[in-house]
Amino acid sequence: MKIITKNDEIEFILKNILDALPYLMKKGVCGISCGEPSWGILDSTAKEKGFTDLEIDRIVNDLNELLSKQNDQPALY
């Protein structure tokens, strides 16, 4: 299983973690609106929004926790 890093593209994160969008929207990192792309790098996008390195590290840890929980779920088929 690949872990998420601060250097991953947000689009990659959104495609691979089901709960990433609501989490990132709640944090204020990204949203769905006209003119707000989802293809930036997590680190630079978060820094543009005023996040510190420590806050970005916490976001990365949270995203990896979401990914881990998602991978622990039994298949539906």
C-alpha positions in Angstrom: 0.0 0.0 0.0 1.4 3.4 -1.0 1.3 6.0 1.7 0.3 9.6 1.0 3.0 12.3 1.2 2.9 16.0 1.1 4.3 15.9 -2.4 1.4 14.0 -3.8 -1.1 15.7 -6.2 -4.4 16.4 -4.7 -6.1 14.7 -7.6 -4.2 11.5 -6.8 -5.3 11.7 -3.2 -8.9 12.3 -4.1 -8.9 9.3 -6.5 -7.4 7.0 -3.9 -9.1 8.0 -0.6 -12.9 8.0 -0.6 -13.2 10.4 2.4 -10.4 12.7 1.3 -12.6 15.4 -0.3 -14.8 16.0 2.8 -11.8 15.9 5.0 -9.8 18.4 2.9 -12.8 20.7 2.5 -13.4 20.7 6.3 -9.7 21.6 6.8 -10.0 24.4 4.2 -7.3 22.9 1.9 -9.5 22.5 -1.1 -13.1 22.5 -2.2 -15.3 22.2 -5.2 -15.8 25.6 -6.7 -15.2 27.3 -10.0 -11.6 28.3 -10.4 -10.3 26.1 -7.6 -8.3 23.3 -9.2 -7.7 19.9 -7.6 -4.5 19.1 -9.5 -2.0 21.0 -7.3 0.5 19.4 -4.9 -0.8 19.0 -1.4 2.2 20.8 0.2 2.1 23.9 -2.0 -1.7 24.2 -2.1 -1.8 24.0 1.7 1.0 26.6 2.1 -0.9 28.9 -0.3 -3.8 28.6 2.2 -1.6 29.6 5.1 -0.9 26.1 6.6 2.4 25.6 8.4 4.7 22.6 7.9 3.5 21.0 11.1 -0.2 21.4 10.1 0.5 19.9 6.7 2.3 16.9 8.4 -0.9 16.4 10.5 -3.0 16.5 7.4 -0.8 13.9 5.7 -1.0 11.7 8.9 -4.8 12.0 8.9 -5.0 11.2 5.2 -2.9 8.1 5.7 -5.1 7.1 8.6 -8.2 7.4 6.3 -6.4 5.3 3.7 -5.5 2.7 6.2 -9.1 2.4 7.5 -10.4 2.3 3.9 -8.0 -0.6 3.1 -9.1 -2.5 6.2 -12.7 -2.5 5.0 -13.9 -5.9 3.6 -14.7 -6.0 -0.1 -18.4 -5.7 -0.9 -18.3 -8.4 -3.6 
